[in-house]
């Protein structure tokens, strides 16, 4: 028992515990901040990867559009609904069916 009390009264141990507590919880770069920074870094790296791939895809599409006339026509027809003079364009829009409501009191489905 006296050995434990002597250990607790040791000024170096007290200083080390105080320093460790300060560095882990109260410092500007504490553990919680480091965890948040790490998770933000992982998220930003994933976004960087996504945008790098999107950029490469856009450059590839731009190269195809500037070199191939048939690809340019296809792009103009699909994206901007352009047409030649002797053509008709039909736009088909799919509409989701309406949801059926259920009356909870009577258990009846309503349209």
C-alpha positions in Angstrom: 0.0 0.0 0.0 2.8 2.4 0.8 4.4 1.6 -2.5 1.2 2.7 -4.4 1.1 5.9 -2.4 4.8 6.6 -3.1 4.1 6.0 -6.8 1.1 8.4 -6.8 3.2 11.1 -5.0 6.0 10.8 -7.5 6.2 14.2 -9.2 7.5 12.7 -12.5 4.5 10.4 -12.7 2.1 13.3 -11.9 3.8 15.5 -14.6 3.6 12.6 -17.1 -0.1 11.9 -16.5 -0.9 15.6 -16.7 1.1 16.0 -19.9 -0.6 12.9 -21.4 -4.0 14.1 -20.4 -3.4 17.5 -21.9 -2.1 16.1 -25.2 -4.9 13.5 -25.6 -7.9 15.7 -24.7 -7.2 19.4 -24.5 -4.5 20.2 -27.1 -5.4 21.7 -30.5 -4.4 18.4 -32.1 -6.1 16.0 -29.7 -7.3 12.5 -30.5 -10.8 13.6 -31.5 -9.4 16.2 -33.9 -7.0 13.7 -35.4 -9.8 11.2 -36.0 -11.9 13.9 -37.7 -9.0 15.0 -39.8 -8.3 11.4 -40.9 -11.9 10.8 -41.8 -12.1 14.0 -43.8 -8.9 13.1 -45.6 -10.3 9.8 -46.6 -13.5 11.4 -47.9 -11.5 14.0 -49.8 -9.3 11.4 -51.4 -12.4 9.5 -52.5 -13.8 12.7 -54.0 -10.4 13.4 -55.7 -10.5 9.9 -57.3 -14.1 10.4 -58.5 -13.4 13.8 -60.1 -10.2 12.6 -61.7 -12.1 9.8 -63.4 -14.9 12.2 -64.4 -12.3 14.6 -65.8 -10.6 11.8 -67.8 -14.0 10.7 -69.1 -14.9 14.3 -70.1 -11.6 14.7 -71.9 -12.2 11.4 -73.8 -15.7 12.5 -74.7 -14.4 15.9 -75.9 -11.8 14.2 -78.0 -14.4 11.9 -79.6 -16.8 14.7 -80.3 -14.1 16.9 -82.0 -12.8 14.1 -84.2 -15.8 11.9 -85.1 -18.8 13.6 -86.9 -21.2 10.7 -86.2 -20.5 10.9 -82.4 -21.1 14.6 -82.5 -24.5 14.1 -84.3 -25.5 11.4 -81.8 -24.5 13.6 -78.8 -26.5 16.5 -80.3 -29.6 14.4 -80.9 -29.5 12.8 -77.4 -28.6 15.7 -75.2 -30.1 18.7 -77.0 -32.9 17.0 -79.1 -31.5 18.4 -82.3 -32.7 17.0 -85.6 -32.2 17.1 -89.3 -34.6 19.0 -91.5 -36.5 15.9 -92.7 -36.8 14.2 -89.3 -39.3 14.1 -86.5 -38.2 13.8 -82.9 -40.4 12.0 -80.4 -39.5 12.4 -76.7 -40.8 9.6 -74.4 -41.1 10.4 -70.8 -41.7 7.6 -68.4 -44.0 8.5 -65.5 -44.1 6.4 -62.3 -47.5 5.0 -61.4 -49.3 6.8 -58.6 -48.8 5.4 -55.1 -51.8 3.6 -53.5 -52.8 5.0 -50.2 -54.0 2.7 -47.5 -56.6 3.9 -45.0 -55.2 2.7 -41.7 -58.6 2.9 -40.0 -60.5 0.7 -42.4 -57.7 -1.1 -44.1 -59.0 -0.1 -47.6 -56.6 0.8 -50.5 -57.4 4.1 -52.2 -56.4 5.3 -55.6 
